[in-house]
Amino acid sequence: MGCGSMSQITPGTPLQTVISQYGQPSISCPNPDGGQRVVWSTEPSGQYAWRADVSASGAVSAFTQVLTNNEFQVLNQGTWSAERLRCHFGAPNRIETYPDKPDQAVWQYPYIGDANAGYMLLYVSVDKATNNVVGYSTAPNPELNTMFFGR
């Protein structure tokens, strides 16, 4: 991804102009209106993902940084499929299954927490049978927060 913040891109900018500056989006999903949703992600090792909608004519909306505590609140609204999750937040940096819940896949997204929280992880549990989100939580990232985990 190029330099600068995608939040500085003016709404209405042609998608091709954004692609020429930042490269191809990590994720592109069709929208019902004939446009598309695009996500530029710094995953698997980064902590940022920028999302915008693109009109059928190719103009982008305002970009939103989606890996934030505030943005995670949308997961409380309605039913979330794995595909909707991917189209909203981008691909996770890791998907794991834990022995105590073998029927769920846990999608992990690293992000920068608010204020002094440091490096964080968003954990989103997806039921393997229905492919729907069944819950989410956040916690300090044990691989990056040496102040919490002493490494």
N, C-alpha and C positions, 0 to 999 in steps of 0.2 A: 504494500500500500504506500502511496506517496506521502509527502510531508504535509503537515497541517491537519486541522480538524475538519471532518466532513460536516460538522454543524455550520460551518461558514459558507457552504454551498447555497446559493440563492435558489429558493423554490422556483420552478419553471425552467431551470437549466436543462438542456437536452441530456438524456441519459448518455449518449455517445460522448459528450464533453466530459462527463464525470468518469466514464470508462477510460478516456484518453489520459486523465490525470491520475486515477487510482487503480486502473486495471479492471479486469472482469470481476463482477461480484462473486462472492463465495457461494451464495444461494440466490436463485431466482425462481419465484413461484407465480403462477397465473392468478390474477384477481378476477372476480366475477364480472367486473365492468370492462373487461378486455385489456386492461393494463396488467401490471405485474408488481409484485413486491420483491425488492432486492435487499440483500444483506451483504455488507462487506465486513468480514470478521478477521481478527488477528489470531484466531484459534489455529492450531491447537495450543500454542504456547503463550498467546497474548491474553489480555484482559478486556478487550474492547470489541464491540460489534455495532455497526451503524446500519440502521434500517430506513428505507424510504419506499414510498409507493410511486409507481411510474404510470402516468396516464397512457391511454391507448395511442396518443399522439407522440409519446416518448419524453414527456416533461416530468422531472422528478418533483416530489413534494419535499417538505423540510425533512432533513435527516434527524433521526433520534438515536442517541446512544442507548442501547437496550440492556446492557449488562449493568443495571443499577438496582438498588433495593426498591426504589420507587416504581420502576418499570415491572418488577416481578409481581406487583400487586394485580396485574392483569390476569395472572393465573388463577385468581379467585373468582373470575367472571366467566360463567358458562362452562361448557365442556371443551377440553383441549385434547385433540388427537396428537400423536407424535408428529404428524406432518405439519399441523398448525404450529406446534412448538418449534420445529425446525425452521419454518418460514418466518416466524416472529423473532427468534433469538439467534438463528444460524445453527450450524452443526455444533454439537458439544465437543469438548476436547477429549472426552473419554466416556464410554458407556460400560458400566459394570453391573454384575449380578452378585448379590451377597447371600451367603448360606441361610440366613434367617428369613429371607424373602425371595426364594428362587423364582417366584411367579412375576417378579418385577425387574425391569431394567432401570438402572439409575443413571440418568444423563448428568454429567458434571460440566459446569461452566465456571472457569476462573474469572474473577472480576476484582476491581479495586473497591473496597468498602468505603462507607461514609467516614469523614473526619479521621479519627485515629484507629479505625478498624483494621487497616492494613490489607493484606491480600486475603481474599475470601473465595469461597466456592458456593455456587448455587447447585443444589442437588434436586433433580426433578425425577420423581418415581413414575414410571410408565408401566401399566399393567400389560404383560405380554399377551394375554388372551384377547383383550379388547383394543389394545394399542392406544389407550387413553391415559392421560395424566391422572394419577390418584393422589398426588401430594407433592409438596416441595419444602425445602428448608435451606437455610444458609448457615455457614460455619467458617471459621478461619481456615485458610488453606494450610494444611500441615506440611506441605513440601516447601512453602515459601516464607512462612512466618516463624523464623527461628526464635523470635522473642517469646512466642507462646510454647514452642515445642522443643527448644533447646538444642537445635542442630547447628 
